[in-house]
Amino acid sequence: MKVIEHISKAKKTLFSFEILPPLRGHDIKDIFSTLDPLMEFNPPFIDVTYHREEFIYVEKNNGLLQRRKISRRPGTVGICAAIMNKYGVDAVPHLICGGFNKQMTENALIDLNFLGIDNVLVLRGDPLKSESNFLAKKDGHKHAVELVEQVKDLNRGKYLDKTFVERKESPLFDFCIGVAGYPEKHLEAPNIESDLFFLKKKIEAGADYIVTQMFFDNKKYFSFVKKCRSEGIFVPIIPGIKPISSKKQLNSLPSRFYLNIPHELVKEVEKAKDKKIVSHIGIEWSIHQSKELKNSGVEVIHYYTMDKPENIYKIVQSIY
């Protein structure tokens, strides 16, 4: 079932979450151990992130460095299939621009369609660590809006190879398309107005709903939704929540995601004597956020697990 269908049929605020594929060498059981406790709360859909290949440099016997391509977290599509098979829950794979050309993207969408996957979350993706700016693969997409357009074209039966006959009466594909939104603007955007302009372009291209980047001040989310509506963006806007779990995140999260952490939360975390107390503070803060969001009538609250399902379990247990 499509994400927007789950939303339209819901009689209360839904719970969803995002997981990372396990590191290479780990087992699918690691994913199930993450999912099993959270399934108690009946999530209608689960997001699975996609991680592009990276480059590392390995020193050879002669002292020279050799560049090697590695994929640390493979298995997004397989994990989606496993989730649907084991739990009967809709899986939402992330689909990114980075590392894909248009033909690879079309092939990936065909695979997802064969598996009965109805949803994709479309993202540009991060640049490689060796890149100062995002660089698209040759004949790939530079921006998420272009990727949305390709998915939408395939929904209309338009393939890259024009020799294939378009199925105008009954296209094979009908993906529900999600995109990212940034309550405090994207890291690379010059301002929030510019960011909203390009977000609207993604909606006009065919995106069905928005999932926000994490935020720690609900006022940022409510303001973002208000600005979106004033710009003519009326699709569901799902808030994304992540609990603080370590002191180092006070610096790493703002620098990586362009977000502000309220001073009250910073003070509480900084004076915590150990990581267990930090985790408790982060959970309590997210519980407060979630209660306020739920009381405001949001359709879904989406949680970023970041390999820490026990924190999410405690939050959701208090809310749902």
N, C-alpha and C positions, 0 to 999 in steps of 0.2 A: 504494500500500500504506500501511496505517496505521503510525504511529510505533511503537505497541505491538507490531505484528506484526514490524516490523524488529527490535525488541528481543528478542522471544521466539524468533526464528529465528537470532539472532546467536550465534556460537561464540567471539567475542572482543569486546573493548571497541570500540564503534563511534565514528566521528568525525563530528560535524556542526558546522555553523556558521551564523551569522546575518549577513545583509548588509542594508545600507540602500539604498533606491532612490536613484538619482542625483539630484542637484539639478536643478531645472527648467532646461531648455535643454541638458542633457547627453544623450548618446546611450546606447542599450542596449549599445553596444559597450564602454562604460565598465564595465558590469556583467560582460560576458563576460571582459574583461581581468582582472577580480577573480577570477572563477570558474575560468577555464581552468587556472591552476597548481594550484589546490586540488582539482580533479577527479581529479588523479593518485592521491589517497588514497581514492577511491571513497566519498564521503559518501552515506549512504542517503537523507538528507533535508537540505534547506536552508531555514532560516527567512528570511522577508522581512518587515521591519518596516513598520508603517503609521504615517504621520505626519499628524496632523489639521491642518486649516487653521488659520492664524494671522491675527491682525489687526495691521496696521501703520498708522501715521499719516503721511500725506503733506501737506506744506504747500501750500496753494493760492496762487494769485496775490494774493488779498486778505489773505494772512497767516493765514487760518484753517486748522485741521487737519481733514483728511478721513480717516475711517477706511476702510481697504480690507482686504478679505479675500484672503489669498494661500495657496497650497499650494506649499511649497518642494520637497517630495519626493513628487510624485504617482507613480502607476504600479505600486503593489504587486501588484494582480491581474494586470496585463499582464506583469510580470516573472516572476511565478509560472508563467504559461502559457509564457513564453519558456524558462525553466529546464527545464520538463518536456518541451518540444518539442525543445530542442537537446541536452540531456544525458540525458534519460530518467530523471531523478532526481525524487523526490517533493519538492514545494514546500510549505512550511507558512506560509501568510499569517497575519500578526497581525490579530486582530479586536479592536477597542477600543470602549469605551463612548462616549468623548468625541467629540462631533460627529455622532453617529448617534442617530436615534430607532429604535423597535422595527421599524417598517416598512422603514426603510432597511437595518437589519441583516438582516431576512428576505430582502430583495431581493439583498443582497450574498451571502448564503449560497446563494441560488438560482443566482447567477452562478458561484460557486465550484464548486457541484455540477455544473453544465453543463460546466465545464472539466475535470472528472474529478479535482478536488482532494479528497483524503480527510481532510485534517488542518487544524485551525485552532489557533492559540495565542491564548487568550482573556485579555485584559487590560483593566483599567479605563482605563489611559492617564493621562497627566499632565494637570494643569490647564493652561489657557492661561497665558501669561506675565503677562497682565493680571489673572489671578484669584489671590487668596490661597488659595482652596480649590477643589477640583474641583467644577464645576457641570455637571450632566447636561443634555443637550438636552431640550426639552419632549417628554414621552412617550418619553424615553430611559432608559437604565439608570444608576443611581448607583454600582453596585458590580459587580465582575467576576462574582460568584456569580449575579447576575440574568442576565447575558449567557450564562453556562454553562447556566442553566436554559432560556433561549430556544433555544439550539443543541440541547440535549437534547430539548426539545419537538418541534422540527422533525425530529429523528431518529425521533421516534415518529409523525410524520405530522400533528402539530398545528400548523396555521397560525393566524396572528393573525385572519384573516378566517374566522369560523366557518361561513360559507356553503360553504367548500371541504370536500369530504368527506375525512375522515381515512382514510389508507391503513394500516389496522392490520395487515393481513397482510403487506404488502411496502412499507414506507415508501421514499420516493425517496431519503432522506438517511441517511447513516451516518458522520457526521464523528467522527473521533478528536479528542478535546479535550485540549489542554494548557493548563496554568495556571502562573503564576509563584509561586516560593517564595523566601523571604528568609532566608538563614542567620543574618543579624544583625538581623533584623526589618525590616519596611517602615518607611520614613521617617516615616509618619504614625501608626504603631501605638504605643500607650503602653508595650508590653512584648512580649517574644517569646511569652509565653503567650497573650496576646490575638491576636497575629498567627497563631499556630497554630490557635486556635479558628476563625478565619475561613477559614484554608486548608482545614481539615477540612470546613467547610461547602461549599466549592467541589468537593471530592472527592465528598461525599455528593450534590451536585447533578448529578454525572455526569462530572466531569473524569477523564481516563484516565492522565495523567502530569503530572509537575511538572518545570519547568526553573528552576534557581535563578538568582538575581541573581549577579553576579560576586563573588568573594571572593578574598583573597590569603593566607589562612591555612586550610589544609585541615582543621585541627582544628575550625574553625567549621562546615564542611560535615558532617564526621562527627558532630559534636554535634547538628546540625540533623536529620540523618537519624535518629539515635537518638531524639530527642524526637518526631519525626513518628511513628515506629513505636510509641512508648509511648502516643501519642494515638489509635492505631488507623488511621493513614494508611499504607497498604501499597502504593500505586501506585509505579511507578518514579520515582526522584528524580534527574534528570540535572544534574550539576554544570556551571555556567557559568564559563568562564575568559576573562579578558582581560589581555593583557600591558600593563604600564605603558610608555608611549612618550614621555612628556615630564615635565619637573619640575612643571609647573603642575597635572598630574593628582594630585599628592600632596594638593592642597587641593580641587580641583574634584570628584574622584570621591567622597570622603567626604561632601562637602556635598550632592551631588546624589543619591547613592544610599544613604546611611547605611551605611557600611562602614568597617572599620578596616584600615589598612595597617600590617603589622608593622614595628617599629622598625628591624630589621636591613635591610629593603628600603628604608626611608626614608633611612637613613644612606648606603647605597650610591648611591642616586639623587642625593642632595644633594651628594655630593662629586664626582659625574661632571662632567667638564670640558666636554662638548658633548652634543648631542642623540643623536648616533650611539652614544655610550657608554651613555646612558640607555636607548636602545632595546635594546641588547645585554643590559643588566642585566634589563630587563623580560622579554625572551625567555628568558633563563636561569632566571629565577625561575618562569616559567610552565612550562618544561620540567620542572623539579623537581616542581612541583605535579602536572603531568599524569602523570609516572611513578608518583608515589605513589598517585594516584587509580586509575590503570590497574592497578597491582599489588594494590589493594584489591578489584578486581573490579567496578567501576562498569560499568553497561551501556553508557553513552555518555558522551563528554566533548564538551561543546558550547562553541564558541569565538565570542566577540564580535569581529568583524573591525573594526567602526567605521571602515570605509574604509581599513584598513591590512592588506591580505591578505598582504603580504610577511612581516610579523611572524608571522602565523599559519602560513604555509608553513614557516618555519624551525622553529617549535615542533613541528608535526605531523610534519615530516621526521625529527625526532629520536625521536618516539614511535611512529610507525606504519611 
